[in-house]
Amino acid sequence: MLFTINIVTHQRNELIDITHHIKDFVQKSNVKSGLVVVHVPHTTAAVSINENADPSVKSDIVKTMNSLIPQSNSYSHYEGNSDAHIKSSLFGPQLSLIIENGELLLGTWQGIIFCEFDGPRHRKCYVKIFKDQ
């Protein structure tokens, strides 16, 4: 089963919790045991798992990424978004998660985070659910 999340971002760098979407898709799928693959088809966005309870974690991540990889740094790429390409490469475009007893196996504080590094934009995130045989 393939699902799509349409995401509208509002800032150049923004981390958005998409856990509730993924959990809804797992519930709709009726899969009790299997895998979920979350894939971002963009070269300046990514997906990650991190704490979703305290919003300061997301702001700290953005602040640190911007400090380590500034927007302007004499990059060669002519579009002016090399920092976004580097950030998305470090985070990665895809995650795999386990479904067991119809639930995502996430830690207590873990959430699935869509990472925008070149916004604001309209983005997509694909979610593929596989049932164990």
Order of alpha helices (4+ residues) and beta strands (2+ residues): beta-beta-alpha-beta-beta-alpha-alpha-beta-beta-beta-beta
